[in-house]
């Protein structure tokens, strides 16, 4: 059986305005990302990779510019969840929603 890899990315901009009531998960937190990665590993094994990208800290300004342009053109919100390069959630989301999107991607793409 061939194991397919799903690439997930949480795109955020630490300089953008945040919810005053501390809404949602702080994806820039190492603890929150570690928990998300552990839950992904527990549920999907090594078939899913997840990374966090802070657009305000990307050293490759071309990549940041391209991402920002696409996000702005589509009217998407931060944080943004990409699965295999496609926007899946725009705006606040939690680990359960992240896992649900990955599950759906696996079912649609690889069954």
N, C-alpha and C positions, 0 to 999 in steps of 0.2 A: 504494500500500500504506500503510495506517495504522500508524504506529509507536506501540505501547502503552508506557507507562512503568510500571515496577515500582518501588515505593517500599520500600526496605529500611531497617530501623532496628535498631541494636544498643543494647539497653537494659542499663544496668549501674548499680551503686551502689558508688561508690568507698569508701564507709564500711563495706561488707559485708566479711565475713571472706574472705580470699583463700587459695589453696593455698600452703602453705609451700614447695613445690618449684618454684614459678613455673610452674605448669601452664598450658598453652594460651597464646593470643595475648593480649597486653595491649592491649585495644581502646581504652583511654584514651590510649595512646601516639599522638602525631601521626604518627610514622613508620609504625606498623603500619596506621593508618587510611589514610594516603596510599598505601601499598602495596596495600591491599585495593581502594581506589577505582581505582587504576591498572589492576589486574588485571581489575576489572569493566569498565572502559572498553575495555581491549584486547579483551575477549571479547564484550561486548554493545553496545559503542558508547555512545550517550547514552540508551539505553532503560531504564537502571537508575539510580536515585538511592539513595545510602546515607548515613545520618546516624548519629551516635553521641549517645546521651542518657545523661547521668549523673544519676540521680534525686536524688542528694544535692545537686546543683548547679542544679536547675531553678528558675528564678525564679517560674514560674507554679505555685504550690503545689497548685492544683486539678488540673492535669494530672498532676503527680507523685503526688498522692493517688489519682487514678483509676487510673493505671498500677499503683501499688503494690497497690491493692485487688484488681485483676484478677490480678496475679501471685501474690499471697498466696492468693486463693481457688482458683486452679488448681494450687497447689503447684509453681510454676515456679521455676527456679534462674537465677542470674546467671552469666555474661552471657546475655541472651535475644535471639534473633534473630527479628524480626518481618518478614514479607513482606506488603505490602499490609494491614497491621494484624493479621495472623494469626500466632500463635506457630508457628515452624517448628523452632527448636532451643532447648532449655533446658539451660543448663550450658555447659561449655567446648567451643569449636569453633574450627577453624582456617580459613584462607582457602580451602582446597580444598573444605571442607564448605560454606562460604558460597556459593561458585560453583556447586556441585552443586545446592543448594537453589534458587538463582535459575534455573538451567537447567531444573530440573523445573517450576518455576512457569511459565516461558515456554512449555514444551511443553504443559502442562495447560490453560493459560488462553488461549493465543493461536494455537494451531495449528488 
